[in-house]
Amino acid sequence: MTDKTSLSYKDAGVDIDAGNALVDRIKGVVKKTRRPEVMGGLG
């Protein structure tokens, strides 16, 4: 029998809230680089 242990993003060292905060901080700078070739937005 195998023991399946679930691993969360937090357990793996990923901080989703910090990532979202980073996206919010850089949106203005990234928006300035927009070109016609860009198909999507950020975040």
C-alpha positions in Angstrom: 0.0 0.0 0.0 1.4 3.5 -0.8 1.1 6.4 1.5 0.1 9.5 -0.6 1.1 12.8 1.0 -0.3 15.9 -0.5 2.1 18.8 -1.0 0.8 22.4 -1.1 2.3 25.3 -3.0 3.3 26.8 0.5 5.0 23.5 1.4 7.0 23.8 -1.8 8.1 27.3 -0.9 5.7 29.2 -3.2 4.0 32.3 -1.7 1.0 33.0 -3.9 0.2 36.3 -2.1 3.7 37.6 -2.6 3.5 36.7 -6.3 0.2 38.5 -6.7 1.7 41.6 -4.9 4.6 41.5 -7.3 2.3 41.5 -10.3 0.4 44.5 -8.9 3.7 46.4 -8.3 5.0 45.8 -11.9 1.8 46.2 -13.9 2.4 49.9 -14.7 6.0 49.3 -15.9 4.9 46.3 -18.0 2.0 48.2 -19.6 4.6 50.7 -21.0 6.2 47.8 -23.0 2.9 46.8 -24.7 3.2 46.3 -28.5 0.8 45.3 -31.2 2.3 41.8 -31.2 1.2 41.2 -27.6 -1.8 38.9 -27.4 -2.6 39.0 -23.6 -2.2 41.0 -20.4 -0.2 40.5 -17.3 -1.7 38.6 -14.3 
